[in-house]
Amino acid sequence: MECQRYAGFTLLELISVLSIAAITLLLVVPGFFSLIRSNRLDAQANHFITAVNLARSEAIKKNKTVLICARQGNTCSGKDSWQEGWIVFVDRDRDNIVDQNETIQWFEPLTQGYSLRPNFSLPALMFQGDGSVRQISGALPMRTFTLCSPDAATGLVNRSREIVMSRSGRMILRPGREGKTVCP
């Protein structure tokens, strides 16, 4: 009589492979969620940096004053809270108010729960024709905007970003600093 051979796995082999897979998942999944959270935060920061770069490049291109301001509906809010979106516009009449035919682009609000605040009182930034940046008051800013994720108040590292603006209008994105970055 001929012996038949069956192909397949033994129960012991199956349990061993499933155990190794489960341990690997337990080690990888938390890091994956941290990566997703970090990428979402960077995407929100890049949304703002894109608007600032647009305002600066339009000022240089048109050789005119271009403002970016915190938005409230269809106007500048006059507040330091930038999470409701922002407006980039050419201020042709130099009144620091968005008028008809001055708007370059409207930017949508940040995703629900994220906050963006400057480290000083700043409802708007003004770019000159040479690309330099000023506050509406005329002062030269070297300022930092703090972007916080919805869970930044938990105190866990890597839940905030600092967007540092130089006097020339260039932006640098860096992770929030433990003990120095303050989120609401």
C-alpha positions in Angstrom: 0.0 0.0 0.0 1.2 3.4 -1.0 1.5 6.2 1.7 -0.3 9.4 0.7 1.3 12.7 1.6 -0.8 15.7 2.5 0.5 19.2 1.8 -0.2 22.0 4.4 0.8 23.4 7.8 0.7 21.8 11.1 -1.2 23.5 13.9 2.1 24.4 15.6 3.5 26.1 12.5 0.3 28.1 12.1 0.3 29.3 15.7 4.0 30.3 15.5 3.5 32.4 12.3 0.4 34.1 13.8 2.2 34.9 17.0 5.1 36.5 15.1 2.7 38.5 12.9 0.8 39.7 16.0 4.0 40.8 17.8 5.1 42.6 14.7 1.8 44.4 14.4 1.9 45.5 18.0 5.3 47.1 17.4 4.6 48.7 14.1 1.0 50.1 14.4 1.7 52.8 17.1 4.5 54.2 15.0 2.3 54.2 12.0 -0.3 56.3 13.7 2.3 58.7 14.9 3.5 59.0 11.3 0.0 59.8 10.1 -0.5 62.4 12.8 2.8 64.0 12.0 2.0 64.1 8.2 -1.4 65.7 8.9 0.3 68.4 11.0 2.9 69.1 8.3 0.1 69.3 5.7 -1.7 72.0 7.8 1.6 73.9 8.2 2.3 73.7 4.5 -1.2 75.1 3.7 -0.2 78.3 5.6 3.3 78.4 4.2 1.9 78.1 0.7 -0.3 81.2 1.3 2.6 83.2 2.7 4.8 82.3 -0.2 2.1 83.2 -2.7 1.7 86.7 -1.0 5.4 87.2 -1.2 5.8 86.1 -4.8 2.8 88.2 -5.9 4.2 91.3 -4.2 7.5 90.8 -6.0 5.8 90.0 -9.4 3.4 93.0 -9.3 5.8 95.3 -7.4 2.9 96.2 -5.1 1.9 95.8 -1.5 0.3 92.4 -0.9 -1.4 91.5 2.4 -2.2 88.2 3.9 -4.7 88.5 6.8 -6.5 86.2 9.2 -10.0 85.6 7.6 -13.5 85.9 9.0 -16.0 85.2 6.3 -15.1 87.5 3.3 -13.1 90.0 5.3 -10.0 90.2 7.4 -10.8 89.3 11.0 -8.5 91.8 12.7 -7.7 89.0 15.2 -4.6 86.9 16.0 -6.4 83.6 15.4 -5.5 82.3 11.9 -7.3 78.9 12.0 -10.4 80.3 10.2 -8.4 80.7 7.0 -6.7 83.6 5.4 -6.9 86.0 2.5 -4.1 87.1 0.1 -4.9 90.4 -1.6 -3.2 93.3 -3.4 -3.9 96.4 -1.4 -4.2 98.9 -4.3 -5.7 101.7 -2.2 -3.5 101.0 0.8 -6.4 100.9 3.3 -5.5 97.4 4.6 -9.1 96.3 3.8 -10.1 93.7 1.2 -11.9 95.5 -1.6 -13.6 94.2 -4.7 -11.0 93.2 -7.4 -8.2 93.1 -4.9 -8.3 89.5 -3.9 -5.7 87.1 -5.2 -6.8 84.0 -3.3 -9.0 82.8 -0.4 -7.7 80.0 1.8 -9.9 77.6 3.6 -9.8 77.1 7.4 -7.6 74.6 9.0 -9.0 71.2 9.7 -11.3 71.2 12.7 -9.4 71.2 16.0 -6.1 72.6 14.7 -5.0 76.1 15.8 -2.6 78.6 14.3 -1.5 81.6 16.3 1.4 84.0 16.1 3.6 84.5 19.2 2.6 88.2 19.1 -0.4 90.3 18.0 -0.6 90.0 14.3 -3.9 90.0 12.4 -2.1 90.6 9.0 1.3 90.6 7.2 2.2 93.1 4.5 4.7 92.2 1.8 6.4 95.0 -0.1 7.3 94.9 -3.8 10.9 93.8 -2.9 9.5 90.7 -1.0 10.3 92.0 2.4 7.6 91.6 5.1 6.2 94.1 7.6 3.4 94.3 10.1 0.6 96.7 9.3 2.2 99.0 11.9 5.3 99.1 9.8 7.5 97.0 12.2 9.8 94.4 10.8 8.7 91.0 12.2 10.9 88.1 12.9 8.1 86.0 14.4 6.9 82.5 15.0 3.5 81.0 14.3 2.6 78.0 16.4 0.4 75.3 14.8 -1.1 72.9 17.3 -2.9 69.6 16.6 -6.2 68.9 18.4 -4.4 66.7 20.9 -1.4 68.9 21.5 -2.6 69.9 25.0 -1.9 66.3 26.1 1.7 67.3 26.3 3.0 64.5 24.1 5.9 65.4 21.9 5.5 65.9 18.1 1.9 67.4 18.3 2.9 71.0 17.3 5.0 72.8 14.7 6.6 76.2 14.7 6.6 78.3 11.5 9.4 80.8 11.8 9.3 83.8 9.5 12.5 85.8 8.8 12.5 89.5 8.1 13.0 88.7 4.4 9.6 86.8 4.5 11.1 83.3 4.2 9.5 80.6 6.3 11.1 77.7 8.2 9.1 74.8 9.5 10.3 73.1 12.7 8.9 70.7 15.2 7.5 72.2 18.4 10.0 72.5 21.2 9.3 70.7 24.5 8.8 73.2 27.3 8.9 76.2 24.8 6.0 75.6 22.4 2.7 76.5 24.0 -0.5 75.1 22.7 -4.0 76.1 23.9 
